[in-house]
């Protein structure tokens, strides 16, 4: 029997998950909390095999709660449940120790599959997130990594700063800024500022 604890402050969603998981003979919802603090209080004496954890909570971030939970109960499996599909959120949660990342718009079948796989010691990524990760990996392979300074210059360009304004902003010469822009054009395979901004948007580099 997989004992599940839900951490989410949306009552309607929690009720829906309860109803869904009650239909599964190998799953039992042992409780839920709408805040990180109440979750931690539960685990002072309560037991669960897996935590369905929302990233956005009213008192503490899901990222911080994930870390605290695993410090207190290293054996607990964390399955993030969220509306955020951006790679930055996925990466941070997995680095914090989560074993899975599930989007709230996932269907019943996918949620049940995710819970079973994570409880069995495997990792699970929502289908939509997995597709985004594949795309991001292809983009990383296609385009060379930008340096920290190049990213700063690119952000400045996307914000509408001229070379002169960017040079003043970073205390660099205009020639240096121009060199960085040429490097950006080459790395991102574009020929002008408009194309550069569009490519930055496509790659999520803004």
N, CA and C atoms as a LAMMPS dump frame, in Angstrom:
ITEM: TIMESTEP
0
ITEM: NUMBER OF ATOMS
618
ITEM: BOX BOUNDS ff ff ff
-5.0000000000000000e+02 5.0000000000000000e+02
-5.0000000000000000e+02 5.0000000000000000e+02
-5.0000000000000000e+02 5.0000000000000000e+02
ITEM: ATOMS id mol type element x y z
1 1 1 N 0.843 -1.202 0
2 1 2 C 0 0 0
3 1 3 C 0.881 1.257 0
4 2 1 N 0.639 2.143 -0.95
5 2 2 C 1.39 3.397 -1.025
6 2 3 C 0.653 4.456 -0.211
7 3 1 N 1.285 4.92 0.856
8 3 2 C 0.678 5.954 1.698
9 3 3 C 1.093 7.33 1.184
10 4 1 N 0.095 8.149 0.865
11 4 2 C 0.334 9.43 0.198
12 4 3 C -0.126 10.595 1.06
13 5 1 N 0.704 11.629 1.116
14 5 2 C 0.348 12.867 1.816
15 5 3 C 0.343 13.989 0.78
16 6 1 N -0.719 14.798 0.771
17 6 2 C -0.877 15.868 -0.219
18 6 3 C -0.592 17.223 0.419
19 7 1 N 0.23 18.025 -0.246
20 7 2 C 0.505 19.388 0.227
21 7 3 C 0.09 20.356 -0.875
22 8 1 N -1.062 21 -0.675
23 8 2 C -1.601 21.938 -1.66
24 8 3 C -2.654 22.787 -0.961
25 9 1 N -2.691 24.076 -1.266
26 9 2 C -3.646 24.958 -0.596
27 9 3 C -4.927 25.175 -1.404
28 10 1 N -5.127 24.404 -2.451
29 10 2 C -6.352 24.499 -3.252
30 10 3 C -7.276 23.339 -2.871
31 11 1 N -8.302 23.651 -2.077
32 11 2 C -9.174 22.618 -1.515
33 11 3 C -9.861 21.77 -2.582
34 12 1 N -10.313 22.408 -3.653
35 12 2 C -11.023 21.669 -4.706
36 12 3 C -10.099 20.639 -5.358
37 13 1 N -8.866 21.044 -5.606
38 13 2 C -7.896 20.122 -6.206
39 13 3 C -7.611 18.954 -5.271
40 14 1 N -7.426 19.256 -3.993
41 14 2 C -7.137 18.207 -3.007
42 14 3 C -8.282 17.196 -2.954
43 15 1 N -9.52 17.706 -2.956
44 15 2 C -10.687 16.814 -2.929
45 15 3 C -10.717 15.922 -4.169
46 16 1 N -10.357 16.512 -5.308
47 16 2 C -10.332 15.746 -6.545
48 16 3 C -9.295 14.636 -6.512
49 17 1 N -8.124 14.947 -5.948
50 17 2 C -7.066 13.932 -5.85
51 17 3 C -7.48 12.822 -4.887
52 18 1 N -8.104 13.223 -3.765
53 18 2 C -8.628 12.232 -2.817
54 18 3 C -9.555 11.251 -3.539
55 19 1 N -10.528 11.813 -4.27
56 19 2 C -11.522 10.988 -4.957
57 19 3 C -10.864 10.07 -5.988
58 20 1 N -9.873 10.606 -6.668
59 20 2 C -9.166 9.835 -7.693
60 20 3 C -8.396 8.664 -7.094
61 21 1 N -7.64 8.946 -6.049
62 21 2 C -6.759 7.919 -5.49
63 21 3 C -7.506 6.878 -4.663
64 22 1 N -8.694 7.235 -4.176
65 22 2 C -9.496 6.266 -3.428
66 22 3 C -9.922 5.089 -4.305
67 23 1 N -9.89 5.296 -5.617
68 23 2 C -10.287 4.238 -6.548
69 23 3 C -9.161 3.226 -6.796
70 24 1 N -7.954 3.575 -6.312
71 24 2 C -6.8 2.701 -6.537
72 24 3 C -6.581 1.8 -5.32
73 25 1 N -6.639 0.487 -5.495
74 25 2 C -6.543 -0.436 -4.357
75 25 3 C -5.197 -0.44 -3.644
76 26 1 N -4.155 0.059 -4.326
77 26 2 C -2.822 0.034 -3.714
78 26 3 C -2.392 1.401 -3.185
79 27 1 N -3.35 2.345 -3.082
80 27 2 C -3.011 3.695 -2.628
81 27 3 C -3.932 4.155 -1.505
82 28 1 N -3.345 4.901 -0.571
83 28 2 C -4.115 5.454 0.547
84 28 3 C -3.624 6.868 0.844
85 29 1 N -4.545 7.831 0.831
86 29 2 C -4.196 9.203 1.201
87 29 3 C -4.297 9.302 2.716
88 30 1 N -3.166 9.544 3.37
89 30 2 C -3.137 9.547 4.838
90 30 3 C -3.344 10.938 5.423
91 31 1 N -3.397 11.954 4.568
92 31 2 C -3.628 13.302 5.07
93 31 3 C -3.239 14.35 4.054
94 32 1 N -3.518 15.593 4.405
95 32 2 C -3.114 16.692 3.526
96 32 3 C -2.875 17.944 4.353
97 33 1 N -2.137 18.883 3.768
98 33 2 C -1.852 20.16 4.425
99 33 3 C -1.893 21.264 3.377
100 34 1 N -2.359 22.431 3.809
101 34 2 C -2.421 23.571 2.901
102 34 3 C -1.228 24.49 3.034
103 35 1 N -0.345 24.197 3.997
104 35 2 C 0.86 25.003 4.194
105 35 3 C 2.059 24.094 4.442
106 36 1 N 3.231 24.65 4.239
107 36 2 C 4.442 23.893 4.496
108 36 3 C 4.602 23.563 5.966
109 37 1 N 4.226 24.501 6.83
110 37 2 C 4.369 24.302 8.269
111 37 3 C 3.519 23.135 8.76
112 38 1 N 2.286 23.053 8.259
113 38 2 C 1.418 21.947 8.675
114 38 3 C 1.924 20.606 8.154
115 39 1 N 2.543 20.648 7.006
116 39 2 C 3.148 19.425 6.468
117 39 3 C 4.267 18.942 7.385
118 40 1 N 5.132 19.856 7.776
119 40 2 C 6.242 19.497 8.663
120 40 3 C 5.734 18.998 10.009
121 41 1 N 4.64 19.6 10.501
122 41 2 C 4.056 19.158 11.766
123 41 3 C 3.54 17.723 11.648
124 42 1 N 2.929 17.409 10.515
125 42 2 C 2.423 16.046 10.306
126 42 3 C 3.555 15.032 10.411
127 43 1 N 4.682 15.353 9.801
128 43 2 C 5.781 14.39 9.751
129 43 3 C 6.585 14.316 11.044
130 44 1 N 6.21 15.099 12.044
131 44 2 C 6.835 14.939 13.356
132 44 3 C 6.46 13.584 13.946
133 45 1 N 5.245 13.122 13.611
134 45 2 C 4.803 11.821 14.129
135 45 3 C 4.141 10.954 13.06
136 46 1 N 3.647 11.587 11.995
137 46 2 C 2.95 10.844 10.951
138 46 3 C 3.892 10.164 9.976
139 47 1 N 3.333 9.235 9.209
140 47 2 C 4.127 8.472 8.244
141 47 3 C 3.471 8.52 6.863
142 48 1 N 4.297 8.632 5.839
143 48 2 C 3.823 8.553 4.457
144 48 3 C 4.981 8.076 3.595
145 49 1 N 4.644 7.415 2.513
146 49 2 C 5.678 6.944 1.59
147 49 3 C 6.011 7.996 0.543
148 50 1 N 4.996 8.784 0.194
149 50 2 C 5.143 9.732 -0.904
150 50 3 C 4.382 11.016 -0.608
151 51 1 N 4.98 12.139 -0.988
152 51 2 C 4.336 13.445 -0.814
153 51 3 C 4.073 14.061 -2.181
154 52 1 N 2.797 14.369 -2.438
155 52 2 C 2.427 15.147 -3.62
156 52 3 C 2.557 16.605 -3.218
157 53 1 N 3.525 17.297 -3.771
158 53 2 C 3.896 18.621 -3.268
159 53 3 C 3.707 19.728 -4.299
160 54 1 N 2.842 20.677 -3.965
161 54 2 C 2.68 21.866 -4.808
162 54 3 C 3.883 22.781 -4.59
163 55 1 N 4.362 23.404 -5.649
164 55 2 C 5.525 24.292 -5.534
165 55 3 C 5.157 25.613 -4.876
166 56 1 N 3.944 26.105 -5.157
167 56 2 C 3.511 27.397 -4.615
168 56 3 C 2.648 27.193 -3.379
169 57 1 N 3.183 27.553 -2.234
170 57 2 C 2.453 27.461 -0.974
171 57 3 C 2.424 28.833 -0.318
172 58 1 N 1.448 29.095 0.546
173 58 2 C 1.325 30.437 1.128
174 58 3 C 2.423 30.832 2.106
175 59 1 N 3.107 29.859 2.704
176 59 2 C 4.072 30.221 3.746
177 59 3 C 5.526 29.871 3.419
178 60 1 N 5.745 28.956 2.512
179 60 2 C 7.106 28.527 2.195
180 60 3 C 7.107 27.976 0.77
181 61 1 N 8.204 28.11 0.073
182 61 2 C 8.247 27.585 -1.292
183 61 3 C 8.317 26.064 -1.257
184 62 1 N 7.748 25.437 -2.27
185 62 2 C 7.814 23.987 -2.359
186 62 3 C 9.243 23.491 -2.435
187 63 1 N 10.105 24.311 -3.025
188 63 2 C 11.523 23.965 -3.136
189 63 3 C 12.155 23.832 -1.754
190 64 1 N 11.925 24.826 -0.898
191 64 2 C 12.483 24.787 0.458
192 64 3 C 11.856 23.664 1.285
193 65 1 N 10.55 23.469 1.107
194 65 2 C 9.872 22.411 1.857
195 65 3 C 10.406 21.039 1.458
196 66 1 N 10.665 20.864 0.183
197 66 2 C 11.232 19.602 -0.305
198 66 3 C 12.549 19.303 0.409
199 67 1 N 13.408 20.296 0.496
200 67 2 C 14.698 20.115 1.158
201 67 3 C 14.522 19.78 2.638
202 68 1 N 13.623 20.512 3.311
203 68 2 C 13.406 20.286 4.74
204 68 3 C 12.811 18.904 5.008
205 69 1 N 11.868 18.503 4.163
206 69 2 C 11.248 17.186 4.332
207 69 3 C 12.268 16.063 4.214
208 70 1 N 13.131 16.181 3.219
209 70 2 C 14.111 15.121 2.991
210 70 3 C 15.197 15.092 4.061
211 71 1 N 15.441 16.235 4.683
212 71 2 C 16.367 16.245 5.818
213 71 3 C 15.756 15.509 7.003
214 72 1 N 14.449 15.73 7.214
215 72 2 C 13.761 15.107 8.342
216 72 3 C 13.4 13.652 8.063
217 73 1 N 12.987 13.378 6.818
218 73 2 C 12.568 12.023 6.441
219 73 3 C 13.197 11.633 5.097
220 74 1 N 14.44 11.218 5.099
221 74 2 C 15.165 10.912 3.852
222 74 3 C 14.502 9.847 2.978
223 75 1 N 13.716 8.973 3.579
224 75 2 C 13.107 7.875 2.815
225 75 3 C 11.854 8.296 2.052
226 76 1 N 11.309 9.453 2.391
227 76 2 C 10.079 9.916 1.738
228 76 3 C 10.359 10.29 0.283
229 77 1 N 9.461 9.899 -0.599
230 77 2 C 9.567 10.259 -2.012
231 77 3 C 8.744 11.526 -2.268
232 78 1 N 9.333 12.469 -2.984
233 78 2 C 8.645 13.724 -3.286
234 78 3 C 8.264 13.753 -4.762
235 79 1 N 6.972 13.97 -5.026
236 79 2 C 6.483 14.137 -6.391
237 79 3 C 5.889 15.536 -6.496
238 80 1 N 6.58 16.414 -7.212
239 80 2 C 6.103 17.791 -7.368
240 80 3 C 4.838 17.799 -8.22
241 81 1 N 3.858 18.59 -7.795
242 81 2 C 2.593 18.719 -8.515
243 81 3 C 2.334 20.206 -8.708
244 82 1 N 2.404 20.686 -9.942
245 82 2 C 2.417 22.128 -10.149
246 82 3 C 1.875 22.525 -11.516
247 83 1 N 1.67 23.821 -11.682
248 83 2 C 1.268 24.357 -12.991
249 83 3 C 2.481 24.853 -13.761
250 84 1 N 3.643 24.897 -13.103
251 84 2 C 4.85 25.452 -13.723
252 84 3 C 5.603 24.39 -14.521
253 85 1 N 5.665 24.589 -15.845
254 85 2 C 6.371 23.633 -16.677
255 85 3 C 7.732 24.104 -17.143
256 86 1 N 8.146 25.3 -16.663
257 86 2 C 9.437 25.839 -17.105
258 86 3 C 10.595 24.977 -16.598
259 87 1 N 11.616 24.861 -17.439
260 87 2 C 12.76 24.027 -17.109
261 87 3 C 13.468 24.478 -15.835
262 88 1 N 13.443 25.782 -15.56
263 88 2 C 14.123 26.283 -14.358
264 88 3 C 13.493 25.699 -13.097
265 89 1 N 12.151 25.594 -13.069
266 89 2 C 11.457 25.015 -11.917
267 89 3 C 11.752 23.516 -11.817
268 90 1 N 11.696 22.839 -12.948
269 90 2 C 11.948 21.394 -12.96
270 90 3 C 13.345 21.095 -12.427
271 91 1 N 14.321 21.809 -12.95
272 91 2 C 15.716 21.578 -12.561
273 91 3 C 15.917 21.813 -11.065
274 92 1 N 15.363 22.905 -10.542
275 92 2 C 15.545 23.223 -9.123
276 92 3 C 14.9 22.177 -8.224
277 93 1 N 13.705 21.724 -8.585
278 93 2 C 13.031 20.724 -7.758
279 93 3 C 13.767 19.386 -7.779
280 94 1 N 14.234 18.987 -8.942
281 94 2 C 14.95 17.712 -9.025
282 94 3 C 16.282 17.789 -8.285
283 95 1 N 16.935 18.943 -8.359
284 95 2 C 18.192 19.127 -7.626
285 95 3 C 17.95 19.13 -6.12
286 96 1 N 16.747 19.576 -5.708
287 96 2 C 16.415 19.608 -4.28
288 96 3 C 16.09 18.219 -3.739
289 97 1 N 15.921 17.249 -4.641
290 97 2 C 15.678 15.883 -4.19
291 97 3 C 14.356 15.272 -4.601
292 98 1 N 13.528 16.028 -5.331
293 98 2 C 12.26 15.465 -5.796
294 98 3 C 12.532 14.316 -6.762
295 99 1 N 11.667 13.312 -6.738
296 99 2 C 11.827 12.151 -7.623
297 99 3 C 10.949 12.249 -8.862
298 100 1 N 10.056 13.228 -8.867
299 100 2 C 9.17 13.359 -10.012
300 100 3 C 8.609 14.757 -10.127
301 101 1 N 8.121 15.072 -11.318
302 101 2 C 7.579 16.408 -11.593
303 101 3 C 6.347 16.228 -12.472
304 102 1 N 5.184 16.536 -11.912
305 102 2 C 3.911 16.292 -12.584
306 102 3 C 3.128 17.594 -12.705
307 103 1 N 2.627 17.883 -13.904
308 103 2 C 1.822 19.082 -14.103
309 103 3 C 0.378 18.815 -13.671
310 104 1 N -0.268 19.857 -13.15
311 104 2 C -1.621 19.692 -12.631
312 104 3 C -2.651 19.389 -13.715
313 105 1 N -2.302 19.667 -14.957
314 105 2 C -3.248 19.352 -16.03
315 105 3 C -3.083 17.922 -16.548
316 106 1 N -2.256 17.153 -15.871
317 106 2 C -2.066 15.748 -16.258
318 106 3 C -3.352 14.961 -16.005
319 107 1 N -3.58 13.952 -16.789
320 107 2 C -4.772 13.13 -16.623
321 107 3 C -4.652 12.15 -15.471
322 108 1 N -5.775 11.499 -15.16
323 108 2 C -5.831 10.533 -14.06
324 108 3 C -4.802 9.418 -14.243
325 109 1 N -4.753 8.873 -15.453
326 109 2 C -3.856 7.747 -15.719
327 109 3 C -2.405 8.13 -15.478
328 110 1 N -2.019 9.338 -15.919
329 110 2 C -0.631 9.758 -15.758
330 110 3 C -0.29 9.985 -14.289
331 111 1 N -1.227 10.573 -13.529
332 111 2 C -0.963 10.799 -12.105
333 111 3 C -0.747 9.48 -11.369
334 112 1 N -1.605 8.519 -11.63
335 112 2 C -1.492 7.213 -10.976
336 112 3 C -0.177 6.529 -11.364
337 113 1 N 0.173 6.62 -12.64
338 113 2 C 1.436 6.038 -13.11
339 113 3 C 2.626 6.701 -12.429
340 114 1 N 2.582 8.041 -12.346
341 114 2 C 3.674 8.789 -11.722
342 114 3 C 3.853 8.38 -10.265
343 115 1 N 2.751 8.267 -9.543
344 115 2 C 2.815 7.893 -8.129
345 115 3 C 3.428 6.501 -7.966
346 116 1 N 2.982 5.565 -8.778
347 116 2 C 3.501 4.195 -8.663
348 116 3 C 4.992 4.134 -8.987
349 117 1 N 5.407 4.844 -10.031
350 117 2 C 6.818 4.794 -10.424
351 117 3 C 7.717 5.457 -9.385
352 118 1 N 7.29 6.61 -8.878
353 118 2 C 8.09 7.302 -7.866
354 118 3 C 8.149 6.48 -6.577
355 119 1 N 7.022 5.913 -6.181
356 119 2 C 6.987 5.083 -4.968
357 119 3 C 7.894 3.862 -5.105
358 120 1 N 8.085 3.401 -6.34
359 120 2 C 8.932 2.228 -6.59
360 120 3 C 10.409 2.585 -6.702
361 121 1 N 10.715 3.876 -6.514
362 121 2 C 12.115 4.286 -6.539
363 121 3 C 12.598 4.819 -7.866
364 122 1 N 11.678 4.998 -8.802
365 122 2 C 12.051 5.533 -10.11
366 122 3 C 11.791 7.039 -10.16
367 123 1 N 12.237 7.653 -11.24
368 123 2 C 11.969 9.071 -11.459
369 123 3 C 10.895 9.216 -12.531
370 124 1 N 10.101 10.286 -12.398
371 124 2 C 9.028 10.493 -13.371
372 124 3 C 8.919 11.968 -13.729
373 125 1 N 8.82 12.233 -15.026
374 125 2 C 8.562 13.585 -15.515
375 125 3 C 7.265 13.569 -16.299
376 126 1 N 6.411 14.544 -16.036
377 126 2 C 5.178 14.694 -16.795
378 126 3 C 5.497 14.661 -18.288
379 127 1 N 4.627 14.056 -19.09
380 127 2 C 4.874 13.925 -20.529
381 127 3 C 5.208 15.277 -21.146
382 128 1 N 4.439 16.288 -20.779
383 128 2 C 4.652 17.631 -21.332
384 128 3 C 6.028 18.172 -20.949
385 129 1 N 6.427 17.957 -19.698
386 129 2 C 7.734 18.415 -19.225
387 129 3 C 8.854 17.656 -19.928
388 130 1 N 8.665 16.361 -20.111
389 130 2 C 9.678 15.547 -20.787
390 130 3 C 9.905 16.042 -22.213
391 131 1 N 8.824 16.437 -22.895
392 131 2 C 8.947 16.954 -24.253
393 131 3 C 9.706 18.272 -24.265
394 132 1 N 9.405 19.139 -23.286
395 132 2 C 10.107 20.419 -23.183
396 132 3 C 11.589 20.196 -22.911
397 133 1 N 11.889 19.191 -22.086
398 133 2 C 13.279 18.895 -21.759
399 133 3 C 14.036 18.399 -22.991
400 134 1 N 13.377 17.59 -23.808
401 134 2 C 14.003 17.12 -25.044
402 134 3 C 14.316 18.289 -25.968
403 135 1 N 13.357 19.227 -26.052
404 135 2 C 13.554 20.402 -26.9
405 135 3 C 14.715 21.238 -26.391
406 136 1 N 14.758 21.432 -25.06
407 136 2 C 15.834 22.227 -24.461
408 136 3 C 17.192 21.569 -24.694
409 137 1 N 17.229 20.243 -24.606
410 137 2 C 18.484 19.515 -24.83
411 137 3 C 18.958 19.678 -26.271
412 138 1 N 18.023 19.588 -27.207
413 138 2 C 18.376 19.778 -28.613
414 138 3 C 18.908 21.178 -28.861
415 139 1 N 18.292 22.166 -28.207
416 139 2 C 18.732 23.548 -28.379
417 139 3 C 20.126 23.747 -27.803
418 140 1 N 20.388 23.121 -26.652
419 140 2 C 21.71 23.234 -26.042
420 140 3 C 22.771 22.603 -26.938
421 141 1 N 22.397 21.519 -27.596
422 141 2 C 23.341 20.855 -28.492
423 141 3 C 23.546 21.659 -29.766
424 142 1 N 22.485 22.363 -30.186
425 142 2 C 22.542 23.117 -31.434
426 142 3 C 23.315 24.418 -31.28
427 143 1 N 23.171 25.06 -30.121
428 143 2 C 23.802 26.359 -29.923
429 143 3 C 24.846 26.288 -28.813
430 144 1 N 26.027 26.868 -29.044
431 144 2 C 27.063 26.89 -28.01
432 144 3 C 26.571 27.65 -26.775
433 145 1 N 27.068 27.275 -25.637
434 145 2 C 26.695 27.97 -24.411
435 145 3 C 27.209 29.403 -24.432
436 146 1 N 26.391 30.3 -23.934
437 146 2 C 26.8 31.699 -23.857
438 146 3 C 27.541 31.939 -22.556
439 147 1 N 28.494 32.845 -22.581
440 147 2 C 29.2 33.219 -21.358
441 147 3 C 28.291 34.106 -20.518
442 148 1 N 28.66 34.294 -19.261
443 148 2 C 27.872 35.158 -18.381
444 148 3 C 27.757 36.558 -18.964
445 149 1 N 28.866 37.099 -19.467
446 149 2 C 28.847 38.446 -20.037
447 149 3 C 27.969 38.509 -21.281
448 150 1 N 28.034 37.478 -22.122
449 150 2 C 27.199 37.46 -23.324
450 150 3 C 25.718 37.443 -22.966
451 151 1 N 25.373 36.709 -21.912
452 151 2 C 23.98 36.688 -21.462
453 151 3 C 23.55 38.064 -20.964
454 152 1 N 24.447 38.747 -20.27
455 152 2 C 24.137 40.097 -19.786
456 152 3 C 23.925 41.057 -20.955
457 153 1 N 24.793 40.955 -21.96
458 153 2 C 24.668 41.82 -23.133
459 153 3 C 23.375 41.507 -23.878
460 154 1 N 23.067 40.232 -24.017
461 154 2 C 21.843 39.822 -24.708
462 154 3 C 20.611 40.364 -23.995
463 155 1 N 20.593 40.263 -22.675
464 155 2 C 19.465 40.782 -21.894
465 155 3 C 19.334 42.285 -22.1
466 156 1 N 20.457 42.976 -22.138
467 156 2 C 20.453 44.418 -22.342
468 156 3 C 19.892 44.773 -23.719
469 157 1 N 20.286 44.006 -24.727
470 157 2 C 19.775 44.227 -26.09
471 157 3 C 18.263 44.028 -26.121
472 158 1 N 17.801 42.964 -25.481
473 158 2 C 16.37 42.658 -25.469
474 158 3 C 15.566 43.698 -24.697
475 159 1 N 16.222 44.396 -23.788
476 159 2 C 15.557 45.457 -23.032
477 159 3 C 15.581 46.787 -23.773
478 160 1 N 16.225 46.8 -24.958
479 160 2 C 16.207 47.989 -25.794
480 160 3 C 17.363 48.948 -25.611
481 161 1 N 18.393 48.556 -24.868
482 161 2 C 19.547 49.431 -24.659
483 161 3 C 20.419 49.469 -25.918
484 162 1 N 20.958 50.636 -26.227
485 162 2 C 21.899 50.77 -27.344
486 162 3 C 23.274 50.282 -26.9
487 163 1 N 24.215 50.179 -27.859
488 163 2 C 25.58 49.778 -27.508
489 163 3 C 26.195 50.743 -26.51
490 164 1 N 25.958 52.039 -26.729
491 164 2 C 26.528 53.054 -25.84
492 164 3 C 25.951 52.931 -24.431
493 165 1 N 24.638 52.73 -24.347
494 165 2 C 23.987 52.597 -23.035
495 165 3 C 24.435 51.314 -22.332
496 166 1 N 24.587 50.249 -23.099
497 166 2 C 25.044 48.979 -22.529
498 166 3 C 26.483 49.1 -22.035
499 167 1 N 27.311 49.799 -22.811
500 167 2 C 28.709 50.009 -22.413
501 167 3 C 28.782 50.756 -21.092
502 168 1 N 27.959 51.783 -20.965
503 168 2 C 27.942 52.564 -19.718
504 168 3 C 27.411 51.72 -18.565
505 169 1 N 26.409 50.927 -18.85
506 169 2 C 25.779 50.084 -17.833
507 169 3 C 26.764 49.096 -17.221
508 170 1 N 27.63 48.51 -18.048
509 170 2 C 28.559 47.485 -17.569
510 170 3 C 30 47.982 -17.452
511 171 1 N 30.168 49.293 -17.621
512 171 2 C 31.501 49.91 -17.497
513 171 3 C 32.501 49.274 -18.465
514 172 1 N 32.057 49.117 -19.708
515 172 2 C 32.899 48.56 -20.76
516 172 3 C 32.968 49.54 -21.924
517 173 1 N 33.907 49.314 -22.822
518 173 2 C 34.005 50.182 -24.001
519 173 3 C 32.96 49.764 -25.033
520 174 1 N 32.602 50.703 -25.913
521 174 2 C 31.632 50.396 -26.963
522 174 3 C 32.177 49.303 -27.882
523 175 1 N 33.49 49.334 -28.14
524 175 2 C 34.102 48.303 -28.985
525 175 3 C 33.937 46.907 -28.377
526 176 1 N 34.06 46.836 -27.046
527 176 2 C 33.898 45.547 -26.365
528 176 3 C 32.464 45.045 -26.495
529 177 1 N 31.508 45.953 -26.324
530 177 2 C 30.098 45.582 -26.472
531 177 3 C 29.829 45.109 -27.894
532 178 1 N 30.403 45.83 -28.861
533 178 2 C 30.216 45.461 -30.266
534 178 3 C 30.772 44.06 -30.547
535 179 1 N 31.914 43.75 -29.946
536 179 2 C 32.511 42.417 -30.108
537 179 3 C 31.602 41.337 -29.528
538 180 1 N 31.048 41.619 -28.344
539 180 2 C 30.133 40.658 -27.721
540 180 3 C 28.899 40.433 -28.597
541 181 1 N 28.375 41.503 -29.187
542 181 2 C 27.193 41.374 -30.041
543 181 3 C 27.509 40.53 -31.277
544 182 1 N 28.687 40.739 -31.847
545 182 2 C 29.087 39.94 -33.01
546 182 3 C 29.208 38.461 -32.641
547 183 1 N 29.728 38.207 -31.435
548 183 2 C 29.83 36.825 -30.965
549 183 3 C 28.44 36.205 -30.79
550 184 1 N 27.506 37.016 -30.278
551 184 2 C 26.13 36.546 -30.105
552 184 3 C 25.496 36.223 -31.454
553 185 1 N 25.713 37.102 -32.436
554 185 2 C 25.186 36.86 -33.78
555 185 3 C 25.697 35.522 -34.318
556 186 1 N 26.999 35.283 -34.124
557 186 2 C 27.613 34.06 -34.645
558 186 3 C 27.09 32.818 -33.918
559 187 1 N 27.044 32.888 -32.588
560 187 2 C 26.621 31.728 -31.802
561 187 3 C 25.15 31.381 -32.034
562 188 1 N 24.319 32.409 -32.164
563 188 2 C 22.882 32.171 -32.316
564 188 3 C 22.438 32.173 -33.771
565 189 1 N 23.411 32.312 -34.671
566 189 2 C 23.161 32.213 -36.113
567 189 3 C 22.112 33.216 -36.597
568 190 1 N 22.338 34.494 -36.269
569 190 2 C 21.453 35.574 -36.709
570 190 3 C 22.295 36.675 -37.345
571 191 1 N 21.605 37.625 -38.007
572 191 2 C 22.326 38.67 -38.736
573 191 3 C 22.036 40.083 -38.259
574 192 1 N 21.009 40.263 -37.43
575 192 2 C 20.677 41.607 -36.973
576 192 3 C 20.006 41.556 -35.606
577 193 1 N 19.746 42.74 -35.052
578 193 2 C 19.195 42.833 -33.696
579 193 3 C 17.811 42.207 -33.595
580 194 1 N 16.967 42.437 -34.596
581 194 2 C 15.609 41.879 -34.568
582 194 3 C 15.649 40.355 -34.514
583 195 1 N 16.514 39.761 -35.337
584 195 2 C 16.652 38.301 -35.333
585 195 3 C 17.223 37.806 -34.007
586 196 1 N 18.142 38.576 -33.456
587 196 2 C 18.758 38.211 -32.175
588 196 3 C 17.707 38.158 -31.074
589 197 1 N 16.854 39.185 -31.032
590 197 2 C 15.81 39.238 -30.007
591 197 3 C 14.809 38.098 -30.188
592 198 1 N 14.46 37.811 -31.433
593 198 2 C 13.515 36.727 -31.699
594 198 3 C 14.108 35.377 -31.294
595 199 1 N 15.383 35.163 -31.618
596 199 2 C 16.035 33.902 -31.258
597 199 3 C 16.16 33.768 -29.743
598 200 1 N 16.444 34.863 -29.067
599 200 2 C 16.534 34.836 -27.603
600 200 3 C 15.202 34.426 -26.994
601 201 1 N 14.11 34.92 -27.571
602 201 2 C 12.772 34.569 -27.088
603 201 3 C 12.484 33.092 -27.331
604 202 1 N 12.838 32.607 -28.513
605 202 2 C 12.614 31.198 -28.861
606 202 3 C 13.348 30.257 -27.912
607 203 1 N 14.548 30.656 -27.508
608 203 2 C 15.392 29.797 -26.67
609 203 3 C 15.217 30.054 -25.179
610 204 1 N 14.348 31.009 -24.845
611 204 2 C 14.145 31.326 -23.432
612 204 3 C 15.343 31.966 -22.782
613 205 1 N 16.1 32.745 -23.569
614 205 2 C 17.333 33.356 -23.057
615 205 3 C 17.135 34.785 -22.58
616 206 1 N 15.937 35.327 -22.745
617 206 2 C 15.712 36.721 -22.348
618 206 3 C 15.666 36.843 -20.841
